[in-house]
């Protein structure tokens, strides 16, 4: 905070969805400063966050220039997935609107089953986003269907085209996504179950309650 002027920090307040110029609570001026401090307090070498946090990540690098620090955090900015309700981006403040790394298989199934996936809708469809940005980035193929009518896709565009033409039923699409996500999360669950230190950390974090103070 001592290295940057107030007018400069105002450029970074949109990361919390506020762009009201001078009409800002002081807490919102401090938010990007504190988030930048987190990176250095935690000793992060690679800062991996969503595109909505790109500005504050760049503030970290600019701060390094100010203090003549040779090694700057490496910035990796990711696409922001839609919330499972098909509105805005997913958020940890609404546990039912996002998939978490520590979600049990039945929770993943419940969340995906309840997710917005309107027949033929390819514009605001969180299930399609999971296929495009996670599943077909990780796997070479994606299998969807039921019984003996399974179809294997290797390109996202083909999935989108068939869904728009209503050749894929939303329920079949969801079932295939559930299978993939639970397969990806299995080693994470096993780690937090079998590793005593990780298990304790998991229980500690789960005991915390989310509170919105602004």
C-alpha positions as CSV (number, residue, x, y, z in Angstrom):
1,X,0.0,0.0,0.0
2,X,3.0,2.3,0.6
3,X,4.2,1.8,-3.0
4,X,1.2,2.8,-5.0
5,X,-1.0,5.9,-5.0
6,X,-4.8,5.7,-4.4
7,X,-5.7,6.7,-8.0
8,X,-3.5,3.8,-9.2
9,X,-5.1,1.2,-6.9
10,X,-8.6,2.3,-8.1
11,X,-7.7,0.7,-11.4
12,X,-7.8,-2.7,-9.6
13,X,-11.1,-2.4,-7.7
14,X,-13.2,-3.9,-10.6
15,X,-11.9,-7.4,-9.6
16,X,-14.6,-7.3,-6.9
17,X,-17.3,-6.1,-9.3
18,X,-17.2,-2.5,-8.4
19,X,-16.4,0.3,-10.8
20,X,-17.9,3.3,-9.0
21,X,-14.9,5.7,-9.2
22,X,-14.6,7.7,-6.0
23,X,-17.7,6.3,-4.5
24,X,-15.9,3.4,-2.9
25,X,-15.7,2.1,0.7
26,X,-12.2,2.1,2.0
27,X,-12.4,-1.7,2.4
28,X,-12.7,-2.1,-1.4
29,X,-9.6,0.0,-1.9
30,X,-7.7,-2.3,0.4
31,X,-9.0,-5.5,-1.2
32,X,-6.5,-5.7,-4.2
33,X,-3.7,-4.6,-1.9
34,X,-4.4,-7.4,0.6
35,X,-4.9,-10.0,-2.2
36,X,-1.5,-9.0,-3.6
37,X,0.1,-9.3,-0.2
38,X,-1.4,-12.9,0.0
39,X,0.8,-14.0,-2.9
40,X,4.0,-12.9,-1.1
41,X,2.9,-14.0,2.3
42,X,2.3,-17.5,1.0
43,X,5.5,-17.6,-1.0
44,X,3.7,-18.4,-4.3
45,X,5.9,-18.9,-7.3
46,X,3.0,-19.6,-9.8
47,X,-0.2,-17.6,-9.3
48,X,-3.0,-19.6,-10.8
49,X,-6.4,-17.8,-10.7
50,X,-9.3,-16.9,-13.0
51,X,-9.3,-14.2,-15.6
52,X,-11.3,-12.0,-13.2
53,X,-8.2,-11.9,-11.0
54,X,-5.7,-11.1,-13.8
55,X,-5.4,-7.4,-12.8
56,X,-4.4,-8.2,-9.2
57,X,-2.0,-10.8,-10.4
58,X,-0.3,-8.2,-12.6
59,X,-0.2,-5.8,-9.6
60,X,2.0,-8.5,-7.9
61,X,4.4,-8.2,-10.7
62,X,4.4,-4.4,-10.7
63,X,5.0,-4.5,-7.0
64,X,8.2,-6.6,-7.7
65,X,9.4,-3.8,-10.0
66,X,8.8,-1.3,-7.2
67,X,10.9,-3.2,-4.7
68,X,13.5,-4.4,-7.3
69,X,12.7,-8.0,-6.7
70,X,14.3,-10.1,-9.4
71,X,12.0,-13.1,-9.4
72,X,8.3,-12.3,-10.1
73,X,5.3,-14.6,-9.6
74,X,4.4,-16.4,-12.8
75,X,0.8,-15.6,-13.8
76,X,-1.5,-18.3,-15.1
77,X,-5.0,-16.9,-15.8
78,X,-7.9,-19.4,-16.5
79,X,-11.3,-19.1,-18.2
80,X,-14.0,-18.6,-15.7
81,X,-16.6,-21.4,-15.7
82,X,-20.3,-20.6,-15.5
83,X,-22.0,-21.3,-12.3
84,X,-24.1,-24.6,-12.3
85,X,-27.2,-22.4,-12.5
86,X,-26.1,-21.1,-15.9
87,X,-25.7,-17.5,-14.5
88,X,-22.5,-15.6,-14.0
89,X,-19.3,-17.4,-12.9
90,X,-19.2,-20.1,-10.4
91,X,-18.4,-18.9,-6.8
92,X,-17.3,-20.5,-3.6
93,X,-19.8,-18.3,-1.8
94,X,-22.5,-20.6,-3.1
95,X,-21.5,-24.2,-2.5
96,X,-24.3,-25.6,-4.7
97,X,-23.2,-23.6,-7.7
98,X,-19.8,-25.1,-8.2
99,X,-17.9,-28.3,-8.0
100,X,-15.2,-28.5,-5.3
101,X,-12.1,-30.7,-5.3
102,X,-13.2,-32.3,-2.0
103,X,-16.8,-33.0,-3.1
104,X,-17.9,-36.6,-2.4
105,X,-19.2,-38.6,-5.5
106,X,-22.8,-38.3,-4.4
107,X,-22.4,-34.6,-4.0
108,X,-20.9,-34.2,-7.5
109,X,-23.8,-36.3,-8.9
110,X,-26.4,-34.2,-7.1
111,X,-24.9,-30.9,-8.2
112,X,-24.6,-31.9,-11.9
113,X,-28.0,-33.5,-11.9
114,X,-29.5,-30.2,-10.6
115,X,-27.4,-28.0,-13.0
116,X,-28.9,-25.9,-15.7
117,X,-28.8,-27.8,-19.1
118,X,-31.7,-26.6,-21.3
119,X,-32.3,-28.8,-24.4
120,X,-30.5,-27.4,-27.4
121,X,-29.0,-24.4,-25.4
122,X,-25.3,-24.0,-26.2
123,X,-24.9,-20.4,-25.1
124,X,-25.4,-20.5,-21.3
125,X,-24.8,-24.2,-20.5
126,X,-22.4,-25.0,-17.7
127,X,-22.4,-28.7,-18.5
128,X,-21.0,-27.9,-22.0
129,X,-18.4,-25.7,-20.4
130,X,-17.1,-28.5,-18.2
131,X,-16.8,-30.7,-21.4
132,X,-15.0,-28.0,-23.3
133,X,-12.6,-26.6,-20.7
134,X,-12.0,-29.6,-18.5
135,X,-12.9,-33.0,-19.9
136,X,-11.7,-32.6,-23.5
137,X,-8.7,-30.7,-22.4
138,X,-7.8,-33.7,-20.1
139,X,-9.1,-36.7,-22.1
140,X,-8.7,-37.5,-25.8
141,X,-12.3,-38.6,-26.0
142,X,-15.7,-38.1,-24.4
143,X,-18.3,-40.9,-24.4
144,X,-22.0,-40.0,-24.1
145,X,-25.2,-41.9,-24.5
146,X,-27.1,-44.8,-22.9
147,X,-27.1,-48.6,-23.3
148,X,-25.8,-49.6,-26.7
149,X,-26.2,-46.2,-28.3
150,X,-23.0,-44.6,-26.9
151,X,-21.2,-42.1,-29.1
152,X,-17.5,-41.2,-28.7
153,X,-16.4,-37.6,-29.3
154,X,-12.9,-36.3,-29.8
155,X,-13.8,-32.7,-30.6
156,X,-15.8,-30.3,-28.5
157,X,-17.4,-28.7,-31.6
158,X,-19.0,-32.0,-32.5
159,X,-20.5,-32.3,-29.0
160,X,-21.9,-28.8,-29.2
161,X,-23.3,-29.3,-32.7
162,X,-25.1,-32.6,-31.7
163,X,-26.5,-31.0,-28.6
164,X,-27.8,-28.0,-30.4
165,X,-29.5,-30.3,-32.9
166,X,-31.0,-32.1,-29.9
167,X,-29.3,-35.4,-30.8
168,X,-27.9,-35.6,-27.2
169,X,-30.3,-35.6,-24.3
170,X,-29.3,-33.4,-21.3
171,X,-29.6,-36.3,-18.9
172,X,-27.2,-38.4,-20.9
173,X,-24.8,-35.5,-21.1
174,X,-24.9,-35.0,-17.4
175,X,-24.4,-38.7,-16.6
176,X,-21.2,-38.7,-18.8
177,X,-19.9,-35.5,-17.1
178,X,-20.6,-37.0,-13.6
179,X,-18.5,-40.1,-14.5
180,X,-15.6,-38.0,-15.7
181,X,-15.5,-35.6,-12.8
182,X,-15.7,-38.3,-10.2
183,X,-12.8,-40.1,-12.0
184,X,-10.7,-37.0,-11.9
185,X,-11.5,-36.3,-8.2
186,X,-10.8,-39.9,-7.0
187,X,-7.1,-39.4,-6.3
188,X,-7.8,-36.1,-4.5
189,X,-10.3,-37.8,-2.3
190,X,-7.9,-40.7,-1.6
191,X,-5.1,-38.3,-0.7
192,X,-7.2,-36.5,1.9
193,X,-8.4,-39.8,3.3
194,X,-5.1,-41.6,3.6
195,X,-2.7,-38.8,4.4
196,X,-3.1,-37.8,8.1
197,X,-1.8,-34.2,7.6
198,X,-4.0,-33.6,4.6
199,X,-7.0,-35.2,6.4
200,X,-6.5,-32.8,9.4
201,X,-6.2,-29.8,7.0
202,X,-9.3,-30.9,5.2
203,X,-11.3,-31.1,8.4
204,X,-10.0,-27.7,9.6
205,X,-11.0,-26.0,6.3
206,X,-14.4,-27.6,6.3
207,X,-15.0,-26.2,9.8
208,X,-14.7,-22.6,8.5
209,X,-17.9,-20.7,7.7
210,X,-18.1,-18.3,4.8
211,X,-19.2,-14.8,5.7
212,X,-19.9,-11.9,3.4
213,X,-18.7,-8.7,5.1
214,X,-18.9,-6.2,2.2
